[in-house]
């Protein structure tokens, strides 16, 4: 959940940890793409920037 909050703050993108949908321990997250192409591109750019700054988000 901490990484979801980190992405919300840094990338301005809301994600949902996949653990919210299963009892199994998972290291994935879900993203809705029900938005305009412009917003999706902005979101992907924001995620890419944060991933590049943070390195692996599994650390």
N, CA, C and O atoms as a CHARMM CRD file, in Angstrom:
* protein
*
  236
    1    1 UNK  N      0.81700  -1.19300   0.00000 PROA 1      0.00000
    2    1 UNK  CA     0.00000   0.00000   0.00000 PROA 1      0.00000
    3    1 UNK  C      0.86200   1.25900   0.00000 PROA 1      0.00000
    4    1 UNK  O      0.46800   2.29000  -0.54600 PROA 1      0.00000
    5    2 UNK  N      2.02500   1.17000   0.60800 PROA 2      0.00000
    6    2 UNK  CA     2.90900   2.33400   0.67200 PROA 2      0.00000
    7    2 UNK  C      3.34200   2.76300  -0.72400 PROA 2      0.00000
    8    2 UNK  O      3.46100   3.95700  -1.00200 PROA 2      0.00000
    9    3 UNK  N      3.58000   1.78300  -1.61000 PROA 3      0.00000
   10    3 UNK  CA     4.00600   2.15600  -2.96400 PROA 3      0.00000
   11    3 UNK  C      2.86200   2.80000  -3.73400 PROA 3      0.00000
   12    3 UNK  O      3.09800   3.68700  -4.55500 PROA 3      0.00000
   13    4 UNK  N      1.64500   2.37900  -3.49100 PROA 4      0.00000
   14    4 UNK  CA     0.48700   3.01600  -4.13100 PROA 4      0.00000
   15    4 UNK  C      0.40500   4.47900  -3.71100 PROA 4      0.00000
   16    4 UNK  O      0.13200   5.35200  -4.53600 PROA 4      0.00000
   17    5 UNK  N      0.63700   4.74200  -2.44700 PROA 5      0.00000
   18    5 UNK  CA     0.63000   6.12400  -1.95900 PROA 5      0.00000
   19    5 UNK  C      1.79000   6.91800  -2.55000 PROA 5      0.00000
   20    5 UNK  O      1.64100   8.09600  -2.87400 PROA 5      0.00000
   21    6 UNK  N      2.93300   6.27600  -2.68700 PROA 6      0.00000
   22    6 UNK  CA     4.10600   6.91400  -3.28200 PROA 6      0.00000
   23    6 UNK  C      3.80800   7.32400  -4.73200 PROA 6      0.00000
   24    6 UNK  O      4.11900   8.44500  -5.13500 PROA 6      0.00000
   25    7 UNK  N      3.20800   6.42000  -5.51100 PROA 7      0.00000
   26    7 UNK  CA     2.88200   6.74400  -6.90000 PROA 7      0.00000
   27    7 UNK  C      1.81700   7.82500  -6.98800 PROA 7      0.00000
   28    7 UNK  O      1.86200   8.66700  -7.88500 PROA 7      0.00000
   29    8 UNK  N      0.87500   7.81200  -6.08300 PROA 8      0.00000
   30    8 UNK  CA    -0.15500   8.85500  -6.07800 PROA 8      0.00000
   31    8 UNK  C      0.48300  10.22400  -5.85200 PROA 8      0.00000
   32    8 UNK  O      0.11200  11.20800  -6.49100 PROA 8      0.00000
   33    9 UNK  N      1.43900  10.27000  -4.94000 PROA 9      0.00000
   34    9 UNK  CA     2.09000  11.54400  -4.62500 PROA 9      0.00000
   35    9 UNK  C      3.05000  11.98300  -5.72900 PROA 9      0.00000
   36    9 UNK  O      3.01200  13.13500  -6.16200 PROA 9      0.00000
   37   10 UNK  N      3.90700  11.07600  -6.18300 PROA 10     0.00000
   38   10 UNK  CA     4.97000  11.43800  -7.11700 PROA 10     0.00000
   39   10 UNK  C      4.52700  11.45300  -8.57900 PROA 10     0.00000
   40   10 UNK  O      4.89000  12.36300  -9.32500 PROA 10     0.00000
   41   11 UNK  N      3.74200  10.45300  -8.99600 PROA 11     0.00000
   42   11 UNK  CA     3.35000  10.34200 -10.41000 PROA 11     0.00000
   43   11 UNK  C      1.95400  10.88500 -10.67300 PROA 11     0.00000
   44   11 UNK  O      1.53900  11.02500 -11.82400 PROA 11     0.00000
   45   12 UNK  N      1.23300  11.18900  -9.59900 PROA 12     0.00000
   46   12 UNK  CA    -0.15600  11.64600  -9.72300 PROA 12     0.00000
   47   12 UNK  C     -1.02000  10.59000 -10.41400 PROA 12     0.00000
   48   12 UNK  O     -1.89000  10.90400 -11.22700 PROA 12     0.00000
   49   13 UNK  N     -0.75400   9.32600 -10.06500 PROA 13     0.00000
   50   13 UNK  CA    -1.47800   8.19100 -10.63700 PROA 13     0.00000
   51   13 UNK  C     -1.99600   7.34600  -9.47900 PROA 13     0.00000
   52   13 UNK  O     -1.24600   7.02200  -8.55800 PROA 13     0.00000
   53   14 UNK  N     -3.26500   6.99300  -9.52400 PROA 14     0.00000
   54   14 UNK  CA    -3.84400   6.12200  -8.50000 PROA 14     0.00000
   55   14 UNK  C     -3.79600   4.68200  -8.97800 PROA 14     0.00000
   56   14 UNK  O     -4.21800   4.36800 -10.09100 PROA 14     0.00000
   57   15 UNK  N     -3.28000   3.81800  -8.12800 PROA 15     0.00000
   58   15 UNK  CA    -3.23400   2.38400  -8.43000 PROA 15     0.00000
   59   15 UNK  C     -3.87300   1.63600  -7.26700 PROA 15     0.00000
   60   15 UNK  O     -4.04500   2.18400  -6.17800 PROA 15     0.00000
   61   16 UNK  N     -4.21900   0.38300  -7.51300 PROA 16     0.00000
   62   16 UNK  CA    -4.76700  -0.46800  -6.46600 PROA 16     0.00000
   63   16 UNK  C     -3.87900  -1.69400  -6.36600 PROA 16     0.00000
   64   16 UNK  O     -3.71200  -2.41100  -7.35300 PROA 16     0.00000
   65   17 UNK  N     -3.30700  -1.95200  -5.20200 PROA 17     0.00000
   66   17 UNK  CA    -2.51100  -3.16100  -5.04600 PROA 17     0.00000
   67   17 UNK  C     -3.36600  -4.39900  -5.35700 PROA 17     0.00000
   68   17 UNK  O     -4.51000  -4.49400  -4.91300 PROA 17     0.00000
   69   18 UNK  N     -2.81100  -5.32900  -6.11000 PROA 18     0.00000
   70   18 UNK  CA    -3.56500  -6.52700  -6.48600 PROA 18     0.00000
   71   18 UNK  C     -3.98800  -7.32700  -5.26100 PROA 18     0.00000
   72   18 UNK  O     -4.95700  -8.08500  -5.32100 PROA 18     0.00000
   73   19 UNK  N     -3.27900  -7.16600  -4.16300 PROA 19     0.00000
   74   19 UNK  CA    -3.64300  -7.86400  -2.92900 PROA 19     0.00000
   75   19 UNK  C     -5.05900  -7.51600  -2.47800 PROA 19     0.00000
   76   19 UNK  O     -5.66300  -8.26600  -1.71100 PROA 19     0.00000
   77   20 UNK  N     -5.59100  -6.39500  -2.94000 PROA 20     0.00000
   78   20 UNK  CA    -6.96700  -6.02300  -2.59800 PROA 20     0.00000
   79   20 UNK  C     -7.97600  -6.96400  -3.24800 PROA 20     0.00000
   80   20 UNK  O     -9.14300  -6.98800  -2.85700 PROA 20     0.00000
   81   21 UNK  N     -7.53800  -7.73300  -4.23100 PROA 21     0.00000
   82   21 UNK  CA    -8.43900  -8.61200  -4.97600 PROA 21     0.00000
   83   21 UNK  C     -8.20000 -10.08800  -4.70700 PROA 21     0.00000
   84   21 UNK  O     -8.90500 -10.93500  -5.25600 PROA 21     0.00000
   85   22 UNK  N     -7.22400 -10.41000  -3.87800 PROA 22     0.00000
   86   22 UNK  CA    -6.91300 -11.80400  -3.60000 PROA 22     0.00000
   87   22 UNK  C     -6.29300 -11.92500  -2.21400 PROA 22     0.00000
   88   22 UNK  O     -5.77000 -10.95200  -1.67300 PROA 22     0.00000
   89   23 UNK  N     -6.35400 -13.10300  -1.65400 PROA 23     0.00000
   90   23 UNK  CA    -5.72300 -13.34700  -0.36300 PROA 23     0.00000
   91   23 UNK  C     -4.27100 -13.79700  -0.52200 PROA 23     0.00000
   92   23 UNK  O     -3.52400 -13.86500   0.45500 PROA 23     0.00000
   93   24 UNK  N     -3.88300 -14.09900  -1.74200 PROA 24     0.00000
   94   24 UNK  CA    -2.51700 -14.52000  -2.00800 PROA 24     0.00000
   95   24 UNK  C     -1.57900 -13.31800  -1.95700 PROA 24     0.00000
   96   24 UNK  O     -1.96100 -12.21600  -2.35100 PROA 24     0.00000
   97   25 UNK  N     -0.37200 -13.51800  -1.48200 PROA 25     0.00000
   98   25 UNK  CA     0.58700 -12.40500  -1.48400 PROA 25     0.00000
   99   25 UNK  C      1.06400 -12.14400  -2.91300 PROA 25     0.00000
  100   25 UNK  O      1.67900 -13.01000  -3.53600 PROA 25     0.00000
  101   26 UNK  N      0.78700 -10.98200  -3.41200 PROA 26     0.00000
  102   26 UNK  CA     1.18800 -10.64800  -4.77900 PROA 26     0.00000
  103   26 UNK  C      1.91800  -9.32200  -4.79500 PROA 26     0.00000
  104   26 UNK  O      1.72400  -8.47400  -3.92400 PROA 26     0.00000
  105   27 UNK  N      2.75800  -9.15800  -5.79900 PROA 27     0.00000
  106   27 UNK  CA     3.54000  -7.93100  -5.92700 PROA 27     0.00000
  107   27 UNK  C      3.18200  -7.21600  -7.22500 PROA 27     0.00000
  108   27 UNK  O      4.05700  -6.79000  -7.97900 PROA 27     0.00000
  109   28 UNK  N      1.91000  -7.09700  -7.46500 PROA 28     0.00000
  110   28 UNK  CA     1.41300  -6.44800  -8.67000 PROA 28     0.00000
  111   28 UNK  C      0.41300  -5.37400  -8.27000 PROA 28     0.00000
  112   28 UNK  O     -0.01100  -5.29700  -7.11700 PROA 28     0.00000
  113   29 UNK  N      0.05000  -4.56000  -9.22700 PROA 29     0.00000
  114   29 UNK  CA    -0.99800  -3.59300  -8.97500 PROA 29     0.00000
  115   29 UNK  C     -1.89600  -3.50600 -10.19500 PROA 29     0.00000
  116   29 UNK  O     -1.52400  -3.93400 -11.28700 PROA 29     0.00000
  117   30 UNK  N     -3.06600  -2.95500 -10.00100 PROA 30     0.00000
  118   30 UNK  CA    -4.04000  -2.80900 -11.08200 PROA 30     0.00000
  119   30 UNK  C     -4.23100  -1.34300 -11.40300 PROA 30     0.00000
  120   30 UNK  O     -4.23600  -0.47800 -10.52700 PROA 30     0.00000
  121   31 UNK  N     -4.38700  -1.09700 -12.68700 PROA 31     0.00000
  122   31 UNK  CA    -4.60200   0.25700 -13.17500 PROA 31     0.00000
  123   31 UNK  C     -5.81700   0.23800 -14.08700 PROA 31     0.00000
  124   31 UNK  O     -5.93100  -0.63700 -14.94500 PROA 31     0.00000
  125   32 UNK  N     -6.70900   1.17100 -13.91900 PROA 32     0.00000
  126   32 UNK  CA    -7.84100   1.32100 -14.82600 PROA 32     0.00000
  127   32 UNK  C     -7.40900   2.19500 -15.99400 PROA 32     0.00000
  128   32 UNK  O     -6.72900   3.20400 -15.80500 PROA 32     0.00000
  129   33 UNK  N     -7.79700   1.81600 -17.17400 PROA 33     0.00000
  130   33 UNK  CA    -7.47900   2.63300 -18.34300 PROA 33     0.00000
  131   33 UNK  C     -8.74800   3.21800 -18.96900 PROA 33     0.00000
  132   33 UNK  O     -8.81800   3.43000 -20.17900 PROA 33     0.00000
  133   34 UNK  N     -9.73500   3.47200 -18.12900 PROA 34     0.00000
  134   34 UNK  CA   -10.99300   4.08500 -18.57400 PROA 34     0.00000
  135   34 UNK  C    -10.84100   5.60500 -18.51000 PROA 34     0.00000
  136   34 UNK  O    -11.45900   6.27400 -17.68200 PROA 34     0.00000
  137   35 UNK  N    -10.01100   6.12700 -19.39800 PROA 35     0.00000
  138   35 UNK  CA    -9.74500   7.56400 -19.44600 PROA 35     0.00000
  139   35 UNK  C     -9.37800   7.93300 -20.87700 PROA 35     0.00000
  140   35 UNK  O     -9.21400   7.06400 -21.73400 PROA 35     0.00000
  141   36 UNK  N     -9.25500   9.20700 -21.11600 PROA 36     0.00000
  142   36 UNK  CA    -8.88000   9.66200 -22.45400 PROA 36     0.00000
  143   36 UNK  C     -7.43400   9.26600 -22.75500 PROA 36     0.00000
  144   36 UNK  O     -6.64600   9.02100 -21.84100 PROA 36     0.00000
  145   37 UNK  N     -7.10000   9.20800 -24.02800 PROA 37     0.00000
  146   37 UNK  CA    -5.74100   8.86800 -24.42700 PROA 37     0.00000
  147   37 UNK  C     -4.74200   9.88600 -23.87100 PROA 37     0.00000
  148   37 UNK  O     -3.63100   9.52100 -23.48500 PROA 37     0.00000
  149   38 UNK  N     -5.12700  11.13500 -23.83300 PROA 38     0.00000
  150   38 UNK  CA    -4.25100  12.17600 -23.28700 PROA 38     0.00000
  151   38 UNK  C     -3.92000  11.90200 -21.82600 PROA 38     0.00000
  152   38 UNK  O     -2.76300  12.00500 -21.41800 PROA 38     0.00000
  153   39 UNK  N     -4.93700  11.55400 -21.03600 PROA 39     0.00000
  154   39 UNK  CA    -4.71100  11.26100 -19.62000 PROA 39     0.00000
  155   39 UNK  C     -3.88500   9.99400 -19.43900 PROA 39     0.00000
  156   39 UNK  O     -3.04300   9.91800 -18.54400 PROA 39     0.00000
  157   40 UNK  N     -4.12800   8.99400 -20.29300 PROA 40     0.00000
  158   40 UNK  CA    -3.35400   7.75700 -20.20900 PROA 40     0.00000
  159   40 UNK  C     -1.88400   8.00500 -20.51600 PROA 40     0.00000
  160   40 UNK  O     -1.00800   7.47800 -19.82900 PROA 40     0.00000
  161   41 UNK  N     -1.61100   8.79800 -21.53600 PROA 41     0.00000
  162   41 UNK  CA    -0.22200   9.11000 -21.87700 PROA 41     0.00000
  163   41 UNK  C      0.45800   9.85700 -20.73700 PROA 41     0.00000
  164   41 UNK  O      1.60900   9.57300 -20.40300 PROA 41     0.00000
  165   42 UNK  N     -0.24700  10.80700 -20.14200 PROA 42     0.00000
  166   42 UNK  CA     0.30400  11.55700 -19.01200 PROA 42     0.00000
  167   42 UNK  C      0.58600  10.61900 -17.83900 PROA 42     0.00000
  168   42 UNK  O      1.60900  10.75400 -17.16800 PROA 42     0.00000
  169   43 UNK  N     -0.31400   9.67600 -17.59000 PROA 43     0.00000
  170   43 UNK  CA    -0.13300   8.72500 -16.49300 PROA 43     0.00000
  171   43 UNK  C      1.07500   7.82500 -16.74200 PROA 43     0.00000
  172   43 UNK  O      1.87700   7.59800 -15.83600 PROA 43     0.00000
  173   44 UNK  N      1.20600   7.31500 -17.96000 PROA 44     0.00000
  174   44 UNK  CA     2.33800   6.44100 -18.28700 PROA 44     0.00000
  175   44 UNK  C      3.64800   7.21900 -18.18600 PROA 44     0.00000
  176   44 UNK  O      4.64200   6.69300 -17.68600 PROA 44     0.00000
  177   45 UNK  N      3.65700   8.45000 -18.65200 PROA 45     0.00000
  178   45 UNK  CA     4.85600   9.27900 -18.53200 PROA 45     0.00000
  179   45 UNK  C      5.22400   9.49700 -17.06400 PROA 45     0.00000
  180   45 UNK  O      6.39800   9.43500 -16.69600 PROA 45     0.00000
  181   46 UNK  N      4.22000   9.75100 -16.23400 PROA 46     0.00000
  182   46 UNK  CA     4.46900   9.94400 -14.80700 PROA 46     0.00000
  183   46 UNK  C      5.00700   8.68700 -14.14800 PROA 46     0.00000
  184   46 UNK  O      5.93300   8.75100 -13.34000 PROA 46     0.00000
  185   47 UNK  N      4.42100   7.53400 -14.49300 PROA 47     0.00000
  186   47 UNK  CA     4.90300   6.26800 -13.94400 PROA 47     0.00000
  187   47 UNK  C      6.33100   5.99800 -14.39400 PROA 47     0.00000
  188   47 UNK  O      7.17400   5.60900 -13.58500 PROA 47     0.00000
  189   48 UNK  N      6.61000   6.20100 -15.67500 PROA 48     0.00000
  190   48 UNK  CA     7.95600   5.94800 -16.19900 PROA 48     0.00000
  191   48 UNK  C      8.98500   6.81700 -15.48100 PROA 48     0.00000
  192   48 UNK  O     10.07800   6.35100 -15.16000 PROA 48     0.00000
  193   49 UNK  N      8.64200   8.06300 -15.23200 PROA 49     0.00000
  194   49 UNK  CA     9.55900   8.96600 -14.54800 PROA 49     0.00000
  195   49 UNK  C      9.84400   8.47700 -13.12900 PROA 49     0.00000
  196   49 UNK  O     10.99600   8.44300 -12.69900 PROA 49     0.00000
  197   50 UNK  N      8.80900   8.10500 -12.41900 PROA 50     0.00000
  198   50 UNK  CA     8.99000   7.63400 -11.03900 PROA 50     0.00000
  199   50 UNK  C      9.76000   6.31900 -11.03000 PROA 50     0.00000
  200   50 UNK  O     10.65200   6.14000 -10.20100 PROA 50     0.00000
  201   51 UNK  N      9.43600   5.39500 -11.93000 PROA 51     0.00000
  202   51 UNK  CA    10.16600   4.11600 -11.97900 PROA 51     0.00000
  203   51 UNK  C     11.64800   4.35700 -12.26900 PROA 51     0.00000
  204   51 UNK  O     12.51100   3.70500 -11.68200 PROA 51     0.00000
  205   52 UNK  N     11.94100   5.29200 -13.17100 PROA 52     0.00000
  206   52 UNK  CA    13.33800   5.59600 -13.50000 PROA 52     0.00000
  207   52 UNK  C     14.06300   6.19900 -12.29000 PROA 52     0.00000
  208   52 UNK  O     15.22700   5.88500 -12.04200 PROA 52     0.00000
  209   53 UNK  N     13.38600   7.04700 -11.55600 PROA 53     0.00000
  210   53 UNK  CA    13.98600   7.67700 -10.37300 PROA 53     0.00000
  211   53 UNK  C     14.17500   6.67400  -9.23800 PROA 53     0.00000
  212   53 UNK  O     15.18600   6.69900  -8.53600 PROA 53     0.00000
  213   54 UNK  N     13.20200   5.80100  -9.07000 PROA 54     0.00000
  214   54 UNK  CA    13.21700   4.85800  -7.94100 PROA 54     0.00000
  215   54 UNK  C     14.02300   3.61000  -8.20600 PROA 54     0.00000
  216   54 UNK  O     14.41300   2.92200  -7.26300 PROA 54     0.00000
  217   55 UNK  N     14.28500   3.29900  -9.46000 PROA 55     0.00000
  218   55 UNK  CA    14.84800   2.00900  -9.78300 PROA 55     0.00000
  219   55 UNK  C     13.72600   0.99700  -9.72300 PROA 55     0.00000
  220   55 UNK  O     12.57800   1.34000 -10.00800 PROA 55     0.00000
  221   56 UNK  N     14.01700  -0.22100  -9.36800 PROA 56     0.00000
  222   56 UNK  CA    12.99000  -1.24800  -9.28700 PROA 56     0.00000
  223   56 UNK  C     12.01000  -0.92200  -8.18500 PROA 56     0.00000
  224   56 UNK  O     12.41100  -0.53900  -7.08600 PROA 56     0.00000
  225   57 UNK  N     10.71600  -1.07100  -8.47300 PROA 57     0.00000
  226   57 UNK  CA     9.74100  -0.81100  -7.42500 PROA 57     0.00000
  227   57 UNK  C      9.53200  -2.02000  -6.52300 PROA 57     0.00000
  228   57 UNK  O      8.65300  -2.00300  -5.66100 PROA 57     0.00000
  229   58 UNK  N     10.33900  -3.08400  -6.71400 PROA 58     0.00000
  230   58 UNK  CA    10.27800  -4.24300  -5.83300 PROA 58     0.00000
  231   58 UNK  C     11.26100  -4.13000  -4.68100 PROA 58     0.00000
  232   58 UNK  O     11.23200  -4.95000  -3.76300 PROA 58     0.00000
  233   59 UNK  N     12.12400  -3.13600  -4.71400 PROA 59     0.00000
  234   59 UNK  CA    13.12400  -2.99000  -3.65500 PROA 59     0.00000
  235   59 UNK  C     12.47900  -2.61300  -2.34600 PROA 59     0.00000
  236   59 UNK  O     13.17100  -2.44800  -1.34100 PROA 59     0.00000
